[in-house]
Amino acid sequence: MSCGQPRHSIMELRRIADKIRFVIRPGFQYTVKMEYDNRVQAREYEIMKAYTIEEMMTKLMKNGGFGEVIFPVEPVSGGFMHRMYKVRTETGIYAVKHLNPEIMARDGVLDNYARAEKLERLLEEAEIPIVPAVEVHGKKMQTVEENYFYIFHWQEGHITDWDTISTEECRMAGTILGKIHAINPQNVAHKEPEQSNINWYGYLQKAETEKNETASVLADNIQLLIHAEKELNAARSSLPDILCISNEDMDPKNVMWENGKPLVIDLECLDYGNPVSHALQLALQWAGTITYNIDVEKITAFFEGYLAVYDNGFRAYSSVFGLAYTWVEWLEYNIQRALGACVDEAERTLGISEVNNTINRINYIRSMEKEIKEALDSRLPQSKAAYS
């Protein structure tokens, strides 16, 4: 990825385990080629063995000038890839995110985070309601013994339960995304999009050979996955050539509510991207694709909020519905985790769970495709801008 070019951060998840690659052998035999430097792996193990999380937090907070840690350090829910802790010190209460070591070992990842931090500062200047990382000595990302952290002021708000998201919350979320997209959108020269190219049969064969827990669900749904990936690629090729600052990870789990007011959290996915793609995907997530309970009123509300503050004139959202199948790339990442490309058994178990959840979600989206397309064609506010 490069700054100023569209990217699909979920697709980037495919490369998180880039030290473990599936290599095609004659006769379609797939083996795992381990390219991970064993010395690095051993070093990581020694670091984690030598330093407990309490010891790392003590050093982190002391180095940052936050004072002595008041124990215990409490694990809290922090998403699917990183680990989050509630840390009390003499100076206050903080949320500390411990970034996944496997992700941080990737080539170029520090550049991606640095770009996200710069964009986070632009959102602060634009008065977007966010929870930014605390800067220490001019830096947001902190390191302790080759581990990476972000520190945030603790917020007493709550994440809305996925099953109780209101229409008004969808409208407010759409407004925030629209304000982000409106900061500096640009028409850009056409560039062929990066296409998804997942070897479903290779993963299935490996899962069956290893008697992995994902084998049966992959076998039962492989034609659906091939169809979904094809639709995704077609939709990406049809997107208008627009680029803007965006946060495609701004789903309900990453918006905290405090006294009815939203605060966007977990901004590491900030980058430049296509507003049409991100608006559609997030509208569907806020409207219920995550819980298999889509509500077209919520789709409408999200777009009402979005289009009231940013309108590029595009309305052919049903023609790019295939973007809803971006989940196939999150699925591939979790297949890799389920097959062993992970830090520990807990992460592998999470990968297995997410394989099942994600395939169920793709099935649900396929079943609701006609209804969602009809809503996109008939219920969105009319355009006030001339799309060209």
PECOR-V396798 format. One record per backbone hydrogen bond with DSSP energy under -0.5 kcal/mol. CO is the residue of the C=O (numbers start at 1). NH is the residue of the N-H. If there is no record, write none. Layout:
BEGIN
CO	NH
CO	NH
END
This chain:
BEGIN
2	5
7	9
8	11
8	12
9	13
10	13
11	14
12	15
13	16
15	18
17	20
19	21
19	35
21	23
21	33
23	31
25	28
25	29
28	30
29	25
31	23
31	33
32	34
33	21
33	35
36	38
37	40
37	41
38	42
39	43
40	44
41	45
42	46
43	47
44	48
45	49
46	50
47	51
50	52
52	56
53	57
54	58
55	59
56	60
57	61
58	62
59	63
60	64
61	66
61	67
62	65
66	91
68	90
69	71
70	88
72	74
73	75
74	86
76	84
83	98
84	76
85	87
85	96
86	74
87	94
88	70
89	92
92	89
93	154
94	87
94	96
95	97
95	152
96	85
96	98
97	99
97	150
98	83
100	104
101	105
103	106
106	109
108	112
109	113
110	114
111	115
112	116
113	117
114	118
115	119
116	120
117	121
118	122
119	123
120	124
121	125
122	126
123	128
124	127
128	130
129	264
130	132
136	139
139	136
142	149
144	147
147	144
148	99
149	142
150	97
151	134
152	95
158	160
158	257
161	164
162	165
166	170
167	171
168	172
169	173
170	174
171	175
172	176
173	177
174	178
175	179
176	180
177	181
178	182
180	183
186	243
198	200
199	203
200	204
201	205
202	206
203	207
204	208
205	209
206	210
207	212
208	211
212	215
214	218
215	219
216	220
217	221
218	222
219	222
221	225
222	226
223	227
224	228
225	229
226	230
227	231
228	232
229	233
230	234
231	235
232	236
233	237
234	238
235	238
236	239
240	242
241	188
243	186
244	273
246	271
247	250
249	251
251	254
252	255
254	265
255	160
256	263
257	158
258	261
261	258
263	256
264	131
267	270
271	246
272	7
273	244
273	275
274	278
275	279
276	280
277	281
278	282
279	283
280	284
281	285
282	286
283	287
284	288
284	289
285	288
285	290
287	295
288	293
289	292
295	298
295	299
296	300
297	301
298	302
299	303
300	304
301	305
302	306
303	307
304	308
305	309
306	309
306	310
315	317
316	319
316	320
317	320
318	321
320	323
321	324
322	325
323	326
324	327
325	328
326	329
326	330
327	331
328	332
329	333
330	334
331	335
332	336
333	337
334	338
335	339
336	341
337	340
340	342
344	348
345	349
346	350
347	351
348	352
349	353
350	354
351	355
352	356
353	357
354	358
355	359
356	360
357	361
358	362
359	363
360	364
361	365
362	366
363	367
364	368
366	369
368	372
369	373
370	374
371	375
372	376
373	377
374	378
375	379
385	387
END
